[in-house]
Amino acid sequence: MLYLFMSLWIIFGVLFIGLLIYYLVKRKHGRLALGSLCVSVACLVAGIIVNSQNSQIVAAEQPEQQKLSKQESKFVMDVTQFSLKTPSELTKLIGESESVNEWEFSSPNGNKYKAKTYSYENGNKEFLVIDNKVVRLTLNETGFYTSTREALEIFGVKPNPEFIAKVDNDLTMRYLNISEGVDEFWLISDGKGKVTTLKVTYDKSYFE
């Protein structure tokens, strides 16, 4: 928009100079020359105002974008701290659970285990306990990320150099032997960086 007004200003400016010269020579068309000058000045002023308003809008949007970016990469929790913890140790770390569900877990390996699920935050955070130790953590609808590295960082995971990427795409990250104390990091997203489900397995022998 600014370039349009500047172009019009230049055109009317040239026209004004030409008419001014003509006026000085012929002593005529003085009003036309004055009119061209007024239009030229008006276009320049309008261009400056429009550009100023656009600059203010952009300046106002930038802090909001920066705020959103910071929110998306916000640290969620260190999931490695729960590896193989007993229920009492879990309680010391994050307090009493909202509920405890006792059930029988049928493993893909053919075995059946007496299991307990400790639920927090209306079931969005669950700890599976088998043989009196936390063997898996499941998180729902928590965290945002913009890269694989960030997805690990917001959950406190420092990957081993030789971890195995079983699945790695826009929707799913499934890493084996990802770090000390974590046998599997399995993240499912909405494809836009929002974590929908995260399963952190601390002892995969119960699941294979």
N, C-alpha and C positions, 0 to 999 in steps of 0.2 A: 504494500500500500504506500509506503514511504517513497519507493522508486517512482510510482505513478505521479505523485504530487511533485516530486523533484523534476520529473520530465516535463510536466505541465508548466512548472515554474520557469524552466529553461526556455521553453517555447515562447511563453508570454514575455519573458525577459528579452529575448531576441526581437520579438515583435515590437516591444516597447522602445528598444533602442532604435530600431528602424523608423518607427513612427516619430520618435523624438527628433531624429535627424531630418526627417521629412518636414516635421513641424517647424524646425528652425529654418529650413530652407524656404518653405512655402507659407509659413505662419498659419497653417490650417490643421485641422484634425487634432487640435490640442486636447479636446475632450476624449477622443478615442485613445490617444496615448496615455492620458491619465487613467482611463478605465482599464487599459491593459496592465498598467502598473499595479492598480488595486487588486485585480484578479491574480496577478503573479504573486503578490505579497500574501494574499489570502490562501493560495495553494501551499505556499511555503509554511505558513503558520499551522495550517491544518495537518500537513505532513509531520511536522514536529510533534503536534499533540497526539496524533495517532501512534507514532513511534514510541512516545513516552508511555502511553497507556499499555502498549504491547510489552514494553520492557518491564512494567510493573507487574503484569500478569505472569510473565515468565519468572520474575524474581519471586513472586508469591508461590508459584508451583514448585520451584526447586526445593525449598525446605520440606514440603510435604512428601516429595519423592524421596528425599534423603531419609526422612522419618520412616517411610514405608520400608526402605531398604534395610534400615537398622532393625526394624521390627521383624523382618523376614529372616534375618540371620541371627536372631537372639538365641543365646545358649539355653538349652532345655534342661538337661541334667547329665550327670556322669553315670552312664549305665553300667560301667565296669565295676563300680563300687558294690554292686549287689551280687557279684559272682559267688555262688555256692555259700551264701550266707544262711545261717539258721534263722528260723522265725523270730527268735528273741533278738538276734542281731539286726534283723530287718526292722523290727519295731523300734530299736534304738536309733536307727538311721532316719526313718521317716514317720514314726509314730504308729499308733494302733490302726489297723485296717478297718474299713467300714463293714466288711463282712468276710467270713471264711467259709468256703464251700468244700466239703469233703466228698470225694468221688473216686472212681476207679478208672485209671488211665490205661487204655489199650494201645500199646506201642506198635509201630510198624514192624518192630523186631519180633513180634509175636508174644511178648511178655505183657503182663498186666501189673500195674503198680498202684498202690494206695497213694492218692494225691490230694493235695489241698491247694485251693486257689485263694490268695489273699487279695482282695479288691480295694482299690482306692479311687477317689475322684469319679464316683458314679460308674465304676467299671471301666473307665478309660485307662486305668493303670492296674495291671494284674500280674501277680507273681505266682508262678507255679512251683510248688514245693513237693519234692519227692525224696524219700529217705532223709527227711529233716534238713534239706538244703534247697536253696533257690536254684532251679535248673533252667528256668526261662522267665523272661520279662516280656509282657505284651503291652504296647502303648497304642492308643487310638486317638486320631485327630489332634496331633500335637507336633508343632515345629514346621519351619519353612527353611528351604535351602535353595541355593542357586548353582551349586556344583557338587560333585561327588565328595570332594575334600570338605566342603562346608557341611554336607549331610553327616559326615562322621564327626566333625568338630563340635557341632551343636549337641552331640550326645556323648562327648568326652572320649571318643575312641581314637586311639593313635595306632594306625594300621602297621602291621608287620610288613617288611619289604617283600616277603614271599607269600602273601595271602593269596587265596584262590578266588577269582571272580566267577562264580557259577552262572550268575545272570547279571547283566549290567546294561540297562537301557533307560529310556525316559520314564518308565513306569515302575520298574523294579530294580533294586540293587540287592543281590544275594551273595554275600562274601563269606567264605569259610576260613577258619583260623585267622581271623582278622586282627586280633590282638591278644595279649596275655589275659587269660581268664575268660575270653569270649570266643566260643567255637564257631558261632554263626551270627551274622548281622544281616537281617532280612527286612528290607524297607520297601514298602509299597506306597506310591504317591498318586496324586491325581493327574500327573503329567505336566503340572505347572509349578512344581516345587513345594506343594503342600503335602506333608506326611499324613497319610490316611491310616496306615498301620505299620508298626515296627515290632518285630519279634527278635529279641536278643537271647540266644541260647548259650548257656554257660557250660552245659554238659550234654553234648549231642548223642551220647551213647544211649540215652533214653528214647531217642527219636529215629533210630536207624537200626 
